[in-house]
Amino acid sequence: MTETRLRQLEPVPGMKITFVFDYGDNWEFDIVVMHGSEESTCDTQVIERKGEAPEQYPEYEDFY
């Protein structure tokens, strides 16, 4: 696994990125860059969501 910071991708408005989370479950999120900034910041903002977020650690019956 490689750690990559978003700024290393040199994002530009309109750029589409697929973010893969939790490789065991392979959740994929499509991200579209809306605007950028030259200033360094840790702040991010979600401006639109589609669908319901899955529960990350659901309570399973005796699965094993």
C-alpha positions in Angstrom: 0.0 0.0 0.0 1.3 3.5 -0.8 0.4 6.6 1.0 -0.4 9.5 -1.3 -1.4 13.0 -0.3 -4.1 14.6 -2.5 -1.8 17.5 -3.4 0.7 15.0 -4.9 -2.0 14.2 -7.5 -1.9 17.9 -8.6 -5.7 18.1 -8.6 -7.4 20.5 -11.0 -11.1 21.3 -11.3 -13.0 18.6 -13.1 -10.5 15.9 -12.2 -12.2 12.6 -11.2 -10.6 10.4 -8.5 -11.7 7.0 -7.2 -10.9 6.6 -3.5 -10.7 2.9 -2.3 -11.4 2.5 1.4 -11.1 -0.7 3.5 -9.4 -2.9 0.9 -11.0 -6.0 2.5 -14.5 -4.8 1.6 -13.4 -2.8 -1.4 -15.5 0.3 -0.9 -15.0 2.7 -3.8 -15.9 6.4 -3.7 -15.9 8.6 -6.8 -14.6 12.1 -6.1 -14.8 15.1 -8.4 -12.5 18.1 -7.7 -14.6 21.2 -7.7 -12.0 23.9 -7.1 -8.4 24.1 -5.8 -6.2 26.3 -3.7 -2.5 27.0 -3.6 -2.6 27.4 0.2 -1.8 24.4 2.4 -4.7 23.3 4.6 -6.1 20.2 6.3 -9.7 21.4 5.8 -11.9 19.5 3.4 -15.6 19.9 2.6 -18.1 17.5 1.3 -20.6 19.4 -0.8 -22.8 16.6 -2.2 -23.6 13.0 -1.2 -25.3 10.3 -3.2 -26.9 7.3 -1.6 -26.6 5.9 1.9 -23.3 5.3 3.5 -22.8 1.6 4.4 -22.3 0.7 8.0 -18.6 0.2 8.5 -18.8 -2.5 11.3 -22.3 -4.0 11.2 -23.4 -6.3 14.0 -23.5 -9.8 12.5 -25.3 -12.8 13.9 -23.1 -15.7 14.7 -21.4 -15.5 11.3 -18.5 -17.8 12.1 
